[in-house]
Amino acid sequence: MDEIWDRIETWLAKNAPAVLAGLNGPASEQELDATERALGVTLPEDVRASYRRHNGQAGAEDLFPDGEFLSLEGVRFQWGTWKELLDRGEFFGIDSNSDGREVRTDWWHPAWVPFTYNGCGDHVCIDLAPGPEGEVGQIIEMWHDDGERPLEANSFREWLLDFAEALESDELGYSEEYGGIVWSQDV
């Protein structure tokens, strides 16, 4: 994971220093363990390794085109918001549009760990309870008002590597207008 982060940080230093400056330092093992206990999950090692490098971001400029990179505190808060809605029965009888093979048909599942947030209730999540043809730790999108739950990558490592490659190939760029990293057609 460090090699991938090195590539991302190199690109940010040249193209988006404000985004780089907004990245937090490392999360402690204690905070990683506390997050797992709070959510009742075990995070994949690639996710833990990434958070050991950067515990999300504190800057106002989004690292990812899908929104801010959540700190572990932010992960717990966003997850808690969804868990509260689930416990109140808000999703009773509501399924997503997933076919259930790779991604479950739940509207939201407590083993979906959000790590991005766009400010509107939408997330990219680590899926720790995939469908029967999915992989534990796969990355999915979860939109609050849309039933699509697309599979983005088979692991966090793959997802972050795809992000680094998109930066380096100019598929992504920095936009002051949008406040962070966006798809190049939006710059």
C-alpha positions as CSV (number, residue, x, y, z in Angstrom):
1,M,0.0,0.0,0.0
2,D,2.9,2.4,0.7
3,E,4.0,2.2,-3.0
4,I,0.5,3.1,-4.1
5,W,0.4,6.0,-1.7
6,D,3.8,7.2,-2.8
7,R,2.5,7.4,-6.3
8,I,-0.6,9.3,-5.2
9,E,1.3,11.7,-3.0
10,T,3.8,12.4,-5.8
11,W,1.0,13.3,-8.2
12,L,-0.7,15.5,-5.5
13,A,2.5,17.3,-4.7
14,K,2.8,18.4,-8.4
15,N,-0.8,18.9,-9.2
16,A,-2.9,19.4,-6.1
17,P,-0.7,20.5,-3.1
18,A,-3.8,21.6,-1.1
19,V,-5.3,18.2,-1.3
20,L,-2.0,16.6,-0.2
21,A,-1.7,19.0,2.7
22,G,-5.2,18.0,3.8
23,L,-4.3,14.3,4.3
24,N,-4.1,13.2,7.9
25,G,-1.2,11.4,9.5
26,P,-1.4,7.7,10.3
27,A,-4.1,6.1,12.4
28,S,-2.9,4.2,15.5
29,E,-3.5,0.5,15.9
30,Q,-5.7,1.3,18.8
31,E,-7.9,3.5,16.7
32,L,-8.1,0.8,14.0
33,D,-9.0,-1.8,16.6
34,A,-11.6,0.5,18.2
35,T,-13.2,1.1,14.8
36,E,-13.4,-2.6,14.1
37,R,-15.0,-3.1,17.6
38,A,-17.5,-0.3,17.1
39,L,-18.6,-1.6,13.7
40,G,-18.4,-5.3,14.6
41,V,-16.1,-6.1,11.6
42,T,-12.6,-7.1,10.8
43,L,-11.1,-4.7,8.2
44,P,-8.9,-6.3,5.4
45,E,-5.2,-5.8,5.9
46,D,-5.0,-3.5,2.8
47,V,-7.5,-1.1,4.4
48,R,-5.6,-1.2,7.7
49,A,-2.3,-0.5,5.9
50,S,-3.8,2.4,4.1
51,Y,-5.1,3.9,7.3
52,R,-1.7,3.4,8.9
53,R,-0.5,5.8,6.2
54,H,-3.3,8.3,6.2
55,N,-6.2,8.4,8.6
56,G,-8.4,10.1,6.0
57,Q,-8.3,13.7,5.4
58,A,-9.1,16.9,7.3
59,G,-8.8,19.4,4.4
60,A,-11.7,21.0,2.6
61,E,-10.6,19.6,-0.8
62,D,-11.8,16.1,-1.7
63,L,-9.1,13.5,-2.4
64,F,-11.5,11.3,-4.4
65,P,-14.0,12.2,-7.1
66,D,-16.5,10.4,-4.9
67,G,-15.9,12.8,-2.1
68,E,-13.7,13.1,1.0
69,F,-11.6,10.3,2.3
70,L,-13.1,9.6,5.7
71,S,-11.0,9.5,8.8
72,L,-11.8,6.5,11.1
73,E,-13.8,8.8,13.2
74,G,-15.8,9.8,10.1
75,V,-16.2,6.1,9.1
76,R,-17.7,5.4,12.6
77,F,-20.0,8.4,12.4
78,Q,-21.3,7.7,8.8
79,W,-21.6,4.0,9.6
80,G,-23.5,4.8,12.8
81,T,-25.9,7.1,10.9
82,W,-26.8,4.2,8.5
83,K,-27.0,1.7,11.4
84,E,-29.4,3.9,13.2
85,L,-31.6,4.1,10.1
86,L,-31.5,0.3,9.7
87,D,-32.3,-0.3,13.4
88,R,-35.4,2.1,13.1
89,G,-36.7,-0.1,10.2
90,E,-36.2,2.6,7.6
91,F,-35.1,0.0,5.0
92,F,-37.7,-2.7,5.9
93,G,-38.9,-4.2,2.6
94,I,-36.6,-2.1,0.5
95,D,-34.1,-3.8,-1.7
96,S,-31.4,-2.4,-3.9
97,N,-31.3,-3.1,-7.6
98,S,-28.4,-5.6,-7.2
99,D,-28.9,-9.0,-8.7
100,G,-27.6,-10.5,-5.5
101,R,-24.7,-12.4,-7.0
102,E,-21.7,-10.2,-6.2
103,V,-23.4,-7.6,-4.1
104,R,-26.3,-8.3,-1.7
105,T,-29.7,-6.9,-2.5
106,D,-29.9,-5.0,0.8
107,W,-30.5,-1.3,0.7
108,W,-27.7,-1.0,3.3
109,H,-25.9,-3.7,5.2
110,P,-24.0,-3.2,8.5
111,A,-20.9,-4.9,6.9
112,W,-20.7,-2.2,4.3
113,V,-18.0,0.2,5.7
114,P,-18.1,3.7,4.1
115,F,-14.7,5.3,3.5
116,T,-15.7,8.2,1.2
117,Y,-18.5,10.7,1.7
118,N,-19.8,13.2,-0.8
119,G,-21.7,15.4,1.7
120,C,-25.1,14.1,0.3
121,G,-25.4,10.7,1.9
122,D,-23.5,8.7,-0.8
123,H,-20.4,6.5,-0.1
124,V,-17.9,4.2,-1.6
125,C,-17.8,1.2,0.8
126,I,-15.7,-1.8,1.7
127,D,-18.1,-4.7,1.4
128,L,-17.4,-7.3,4.1
129,A,-20.6,-9.3,3.4
130,P,-20.7,-9.8,-0.3
131,G,-23.2,-11.9,-2.3
132,P,-22.2,-15.6,-3.0
133,E,-20.1,-14.7,-6.1
134,G,-18.5,-11.6,-4.5
135,E,-15.3,-11.2,-2.6
136,V,-15.0,-10.1,1.1
137,G,-13.4,-6.7,1.0
138,Q,-14.7,-5.8,-2.5
139,I,-15.5,-2.1,-3.1
140,I,-19.0,-1.0,-3.9
141,E,-20.8,2.3,-4.4
142,M,-23.8,3.0,-2.2
143,W,-26.0,5.9,-3.1
144,H,-28.7,7.0,-0.6
145,D,-31.4,7.6,-3.1
146,D,-30.5,5.2,-5.9
147,G,-30.8,1.4,-5.8
148,E,-27.7,0.7,-7.8
149,R,-24.9,-0.9,-5.8
150,P,-22.1,-1.2,-8.5
151,L,-19.0,-3.2,-7.8
152,E,-16.0,-0.9,-8.2
153,A,-13.1,-3.3,-7.5
154,N,-12.4,-6.7,-6.0
155,S,-10.3,-5.2,-3.1
156,F,-9.3,-1.8,-1.6
157,R,-5.8,-2.3,-2.9
158,E,-7.2,-2.7,-6.5
159,W,-9.4,0.3,-6.0
160,L,-6.7,2.6,-4.7
161,L,-4.3,1.4,-7.5
162,D,-6.9,2.2,-10.1
163,F,-7.2,5.7,-8.5
164,A,-3.4,6.2,-8.7
165,E,-3.3,5.1,-12.3
166,A,-6.2,7.4,-13.2
167,L,-4.3,10.3,-11.7
168,E,-1.1,9.4,-13.6
169,S,-2.9,9.0,-16.9
170,D,-4.8,12.3,-16.6
171,E,-8.2,10.6,-16.3
172,L,-8.5,12.5,-13.1
173,G,-7.4,16.1,-12.4
174,Y,-7.6,18.8,-9.8
175,S,-10.5,21.3,-10.0
176,E,-10.4,24.4,-7.8
177,E,-14.0,25.1,-8.8
178,Y,-15.2,21.6,-7.5
179,G,-12.9,21.6,-4.6
180,G,-10.7,18.6,-5.2
181,I,-10.0,15.7,-7.5
182,V,-12.6,15.1,-10.3
183,W,-12.8,13.2,-13.6
184,S,-10.9,15.2,-16.2
185,Q,-14.0,15.9,-18.3
186,D,-15.3,17.9,-15.3
187,V,-12.1,20.1,-15.0
